[in-house]
Structure formats: structure tokens, C-alpha cells
Amino acid sequence: MVRPSLSSLKAFDAIVSTGSLRAAAQALSITQSAVSHQLRRLEDSLGVALVARSGRGVVPTAEGRRLAEGLREGFRLLDQAVDGLLSKEQGQRLRVRCLPSVAVRWLIPRLSGFRERYPELSISIQYADYLYAPIDAEADVLINWLDGEPPAQAEGQRLFSGATYPVASPLYLDRVGEARQPVDLLHWELLHDHSHQPWQQWFRHHGLNPATLSDGGIYQEFNLLSAAAITGQGVALCPLRLIEDELLQGTLLTLFDQPVNEQRAYWLFHHPQPSTAVQVFCDWIREQAANGAVQGGDPGLSPRPSR
């Protein structure tokens, strides 16, 4: 019998971890056809079926589960051996992949506290893609958003809500006045993040179904959107945890207490059986998420301006 290649074993491990060939291909940065080819080679060399189709994904067979369990432990030992050598040569460096919005507006301002507490650990930060993809071998920790729950195989913990509320700067409100009811916003400049859909959903929650929306500009990334809102360009839908400072300082004000994207949350992911350094960082991140800028977790709604 021909011994299976390491690449086919890695592909199978990714398939089981992600639950689909497509997600495994994304995690390994190869094509889906390449993953399928590796799976066929592995099954042919072992002479057994390792996965079965289930809906739009795949699940391991009994033989596949046994192999996956052994591979998980084997890859853990390999990673541990490599990490041991790297830590001696480079010191312990954590690779954190994070959404730009969360990195700039939430994580980086807190990192000085982490360095003071754990001076022996260093951190490198990479940008995560806007759309969720499973954590891969190039990162130790992933922070991203999800609508709903993560895949069952993912090692994830919820950090905080991603529900978005309408906010505006006093600079803008000085020009347009007070929003007394949701319909008033139909006549204001609405700032959009990627598309008009969130605002359409927000108006539908209030019994409104406008055929068109004010085009106050579409901003590809949240840092651009929040900058536009802060400088008085219009009204934006923002997650409160990413504008904590502005809410506390009064440079942004919430206009209504009905959010959209209520199913959205920001999540922390790591590989199974994380190293001690990764576990330390994850514990610290969860501690930061639990200690909101305002007592009680997510910051409270700032008062609406009285006029």
C-alpha cells in the first residue's frame, strides 16, 4: 500500500475541520478541485471512504473520524515541535488576524495593557478578510464577525454584539435639527457600509419601505464610514462597541434605540489545543470584551440631543 502524502492528510484534516471542500480550499489557499483530488488520492490509498455528503457539506465516516482524531493529535505535536524551535529563535510571537475596524478602533488601543502584563509575548497583527473564512495555519488567532453561530467545528467564543444603531455627529445635527421619528431620517444624508441593505432593513423595522434611499456615499470599510459620521457627513449605522470613545465624548450620538443586524456578533477563533501563549492572549481578549467602556458590557445608548 502506498503511504498517503502529507498534503492529502492536511487536505482531509481541513475538510473535517471546516465541514466542506469549498471551505477547506479557502483555509488551505488552494482550489476546490485540488482539495477534491487530494481526498480521492487519500481514499484510494487507504481503500476506504472517509467522508459522506450531508446537505451542502460533508461529514466524516466512522473510518474518517478515527483518522481525523489521530491526525489532529499528530498535527498538534508537529506544530508544538515547530513552535518550540521558533520560540527559541524568535521569542514567542502571536499572529493575530483581525478585521481592520476591530483592530484600529478596539484592539490596538488596548494592546499596551497586554504588553505591560505579558512583556515576554510579542504580537503581529494581520488584516482579516471582510467575509468570514476559517482560521488557517498563517494565524494563531482570528477576530471576525458572523451573522449567527459559527460552524460547529470552529473553536470560537463570542466577544460582543455587532448590532448597528443610527448615529450622527452634533456637527451634522446642528445643521439638520432633531430626528423626532424614524421617517425624518428619510430626508437626511444616509451613510452606507458596502450597500444600502442595512438602512433598508432599519426602515422596515419601523414600518417604512422607501423605494429609494438618500445616497450619502458608500464606504467600503468601517473606519471610512465612522470617519464620515464623526466629521458630520451624515447618519451611519454603527456597532456601539466600535465607537465607544465617541459615544462617551459626545462626538457621536445615537438617534434611536432600535438596531439592525441584531444577529451579528464579533467572534474570537483559535486552533484546537492552543499553545499556552495563545490561551493567555485569548483569556485577555475575553476579559477586555467583558469590561465594556460603560459598566455592564456593551456601551449604553448616548442621550439624544434636546433642542
MOURLIN-V344111 format. One record per residue. RES is the residue in three letters. BURIAL is 1 if it has 9 or more other C-alpha atoms within 8 Angstrom, else 0. Layout:
# MOURLIN-V344111
res = <RES	RES>
burial = <BURIAL	BURIAL>
This chain:
# MOURLIN-V344111
res = <MET	VAL	ARG	PRO	SER	LEU	SER	SER	LEU	LYS	ALA	PHE	ASP	ALA	ILE	VAL	SER	THR	GLY	SER	LEU	ARG	ALA	ALA	ALA	GLN	ALA	LEU	SER	ILE	THR	GLN	SER	ALA	VAL	SER	HIS	GLN	LEU	ARG	ARG	LEU	GLU	ASP	SER	LEU	GLY	VAL	ALA	LEU	VAL	ALA	ARG	SER	GLY	ARG	GLY	VAL	VAL	PRO	THR	ALA	GLU	GLY	ARG	ARG	LEU	ALA	GLU	GLY	LEU	ARG	GLU	GLY	PHE	ARG	LEU	LEU	ASP	GLN	ALA	VAL	ASP	GLY	LEU	LEU	SER	LYS	GLU	GLN	GLY	GLN	ARG	LEU	ARG	VAL	ARG	CYS	LEU	PRO	SER	VAL	ALA	VAL	ARG	TRP	LEU	ILE	PRO	ARG	LEU	SER	GLY	PHE	ARG	GLU	ARG	TYR	PRO	GLU	LEU	SER	ILE	SER	ILE	GLN	TYR	ALA	ASP	TYR	LEU	TYR	ALA	PRO	ILE	ASP	ALA	GLU	ALA	ASP	VAL	LEU	ILE	ASN	TRP	LEU	ASP	GLY	GLU	PRO	PRO	ALA	GLN	ALA	GLU	GLY	GLN	ARG	LEU	PHE	SER	GLY	ALA	THR	TYR	PRO	VAL	ALA	SER	PRO	LEU	TYR	LEU	ASP	ARG	VAL	GLY	GLU	ALA	ARG	GLN	PRO	VAL	ASP	LEU	LEU	HIS	TRP	GLU	LEU	LEU	HIS	ASP	HIS	SER	HIS	GLN	PRO	TRP	GLN	GLN	TRP	PHE	ARG	HIS	HIS	GLY	LEU	ASN	PRO	ALA	THR	LEU	SER	ASP	GLY	GLY	ILE	TYR	GLN	GLU	PHE	ASN	LEU	LEU	SER	ALA	ALA	ALA	ILE	THR	GLY	GLN	GLY	VAL	ALA	LEU	CYS	PRO	LEU	ARG	LEU	ILE	GLU	ASP	GLU	LEU	LEU	GLN	GLY	THR	LEU	LEU	THR	LEU	PHE	ASP	GLN	PRO	VAL	ASN	GLU	GLN	ARG	ALA	TYR	TRP	LEU	PHE	HIS	HIS	PRO	GLN	PRO	SER	THR	ALA	VAL	GLN	VAL	PHE	CYS	ASP	TRP	ILE	ARG	GLU	GLN	ALA	ALA	ASN	GLY	ALA	VAL	GLN	GLY	GLY	ASP	PRO	GLY	LEU	SER	PRO	ARG	PRO	SER	ARG>
burial = <0	0	0	1	0	0	0	1	1	0	1	1	1	1	1	1	1	1	1	1	1	0	1	1	1	1	1	1	0	0	0	1	0	1	1	1	0	1	1	0	1	1	1	0	1	0	0	0	1	1	1	1	0	0	0	0	1	1	1	1	1	0	1	1	1	0	0	1	0	0	1	1	0	0	0	1	0	0	0	1	0	0	0	0	0	1	1	0	0	0	1	1	1	1	1	1	1	1	1	1	1	1	1	1	1	1	1	1	0	0	0	0	0	1	1	0	0	0	0	0	1	1	0	0	0	0	0	1	0	0	0	0	0	1	1	0	0	0	1	1	1	1	1	1	1	1	0	0	0	0	0	0	0	1	0	1	0	0	1	1	1	1	1	1	1	1	1	1	1	1	0	1	1	0	0	0	0	0	0	0	0	1	0	1	1	0	0	1	1	1	1	1	1	0	0	1	0	1	1	1	1	1	1	1	0	0	0	0	0	0	0	0	1	1	1	1	0	1	1	0	1	1	1	1	1	1	0	1	1	1	1	1	1	1	1	1	1	1	1	1	1	1	1	1	0	1	1	0	0	1	1	1	1	1	1	1	0	0	1	1	1	1	0	1	1	1	1	1	1	1	1	0	0	1	0	0	1	1	1	0	0	1	0	1	0	1	0	0	1	0	1	1	1	1	0	0	1	1	1	0	0	1	0	0	0	0	0>
